[in-house]
Amino acid sequence: MGKLFYGTQSGMSVSVAEMIQIALPEWVDEIVDIGLAQARDLQNEDFLVLGGGTFGAGELTTDWDRFWPQMDEVDFTDKKVALFAVGDAWAYGDTFCSVMRLFYKKVRERGGEIIGHGDPAESYKFRSSASVINGVFIGAAIDEMNQSHLTYGRIARWASSVREQLECTAVESTNPDSVVIISSLSAV
Ligand SMILES: Cc1cc2nc3c(=O)[nH]c(=O)nc-3n(C[C@H](O)[C@H](O)[C@H](O)COP(=O)(O)O)c2cc1C
């Protein structure tokens, strides 16, 4: 189990967070407003979903911005982190959902692993985004302003890639066969 932490300016990310919890019910047991969170709330989880709205030119919401110094108090080692961002591809097409890249960078700097991937960039209409690596979004990129009808499918596809990586790890750590393989390897 894990928790989702979101930031929002105008409330769009709340319903997106709720949809994510519905898509990952076995992995997200609580949705938390980052404005009400402490570093230890993130530290206590092995799996985290982080995200929210995109502001400025591809930047954090005010609540995430206030929390940001506390990200340096969290040791993300052994944590798996999945990302989402809500943006507006038509009005802010040069920095569409670019905020995810800030999360990506910070979590990896602090030892965490980013899991899951969003849809290919070519399935959206925007000019550029820092959150695209090798042609694919590094998390769920959501546009409630212009394409809310596509949100459910985007979240569902991202969630299945997140689940795949989480279940793969869970099987590795509980499957007695993998223990046999690891112990026979260490015997060699
Ligand atoms: C001042 C301002 C700056 C914005 N900058 C971006 C941006 O750089 N990239 C983007 O994709 N969306 C941008 N947006 C659009 C918001 O991210 C979008 O409206 C989103 O739905 C807001 O989510 P929220 O209601 O959870 O805060 C911006 C909106 C405003 C008002």
The ligand as an SDF file (V2000), in Angstrom:
LIG
                    3D

 31 33  0  0  0  0  0  0  0  0999 V2000
   -0.6340   31.0740  -14.5070 C   0  0  0  0  0  0  0  0  0  0  0  0
   -0.8020   29.6810  -15.0530 C   0  0  0  0  0  0  0  0  0  0  0  0
    0.3130   29.0040  -15.5150 C   0  0  0  0  0  0  0  0  0  0  0  0
    0.1830   27.7310  -16.0520 C   0  0  0  0  0  0  0  0  0  0  0  0
    1.2940   27.1000  -16.5690 N   0  0  0  0  0  0  0  0  0  0  0  0
    1.1570   25.8750  -17.1320 C   0  0  0  0  0  0  0  0  0  0  0  0
    2.2750   25.2320  -17.7180 C   0  0  0  0  0  0  0  0  0  0  0  0
    3.3930   25.7290  -17.7420 O   0  0  0  0  0  0  0  0  0  0  0  0
    2.0740   24.0100  -18.2870 N   0  0  0  0  0  0  0  0  0  0  0  0
    0.8660   23.3940  -18.3100 C   0  0  0  0  0  0  0  0  0  0  0  0
    0.7500   22.2820  -18.8470 O   0  0  0  0  0  0  0  0  0  0  0  0
   -0.2420   23.9850  -17.7540 N   0  0  0  0  0  0  0  0  0  0  0  0
   -0.1220   25.2140  -17.1590 C   0  0  0  0  0  0  0  0  0  0  0  0
   -1.2110   25.8250  -16.6140 N   0  0  0  0  0  0  0  0  0  0  0  0
   -2.4980   25.1510  -16.6610 C   0  0  0  0  0  0  0  0  0  0  0  0
   -2.8320   24.4210  -15.3580 C   0  0  0  0  0  0  0  0  0  0  0  0
   -1.8540   23.4730  -15.0270 O   0  0  0  0  0  0  0  0  0  0  0  0
   -4.1680   23.6940  -15.5520 C   0  0  0  0  0  0  0  0  0  0  0  0
   -5.1960   24.6620  -15.5730 O   0  0  0  0  0  0  0  0  0  0  0  0
   -4.4500   22.6350  -14.5030 C   0  0  0  0  0  0  0  0  0  0  0  0
   -5.6870   22.0430  -14.8160 O   0  0  0  0  0  0  0  0  0  0  0  0
   -4.4780   23.2150  -13.1030 C   0  0  0  0  0  0  0  0  0  0  0  0
   -4.5530   22.1480  -12.1800 O   0  0  0  0  0  0  0  0  0  0  0  0
   -5.0380   22.4200  -10.6860 P   0  0  0  0  0  0  0  0  0  0  0  0
   -6.4580   22.9480  -10.7740 O   0  0  0  0  0  0  0  0  0  0  0  0
   -4.9760   21.1190   -9.9850 O   0  0  0  0  0  0  0  0  0  0  0  0
   -4.1300   23.4290  -10.0640 O   0  0  0  0  0  0  0  0  0  0  0  0
   -1.0760   27.0980  -16.0750 C   0  0  0  0  0  0  0  0  0  0  0  0
   -2.2070   27.7820  -15.5830 C   0  0  0  0  0  0  0  0  0  0  0  0
   -2.0630   29.0530  -15.0670 C   0  0  0  0  0  0  0  0  0  0  0  0
   -3.2900   29.7650  -14.5510 C   0  0  0  0  0  0  0  0  0  0  0  0
  1  2  1  0
  2  3  1  0
  2 30  2  0
  3  4  2  0
  4  5  1  0
  4 28  1  0
  5  6  2  0
  6  7  1  0
  6 13  1  0
  7  8  2  0
  7  9  1  0
  9 10  1  0
 10 11  2  0
 10 12  1  0
 12 13  2  0
 13 14  1  0
 14 15  1  0
 14 28  1  0
 15 16  1  0
 16 17  1  0
 16 18  1  0
 18 19  1  0
 18 20  1  0
 20 21  1  0
 20 22  1  0
 22 23  1  0
 23 24  1  0
 24 25  2  0
 24 26  1  0
 24 27  1  0
 28 29  2  0
 29 30  1  0
 30 31  1  0
M  END
$$$$
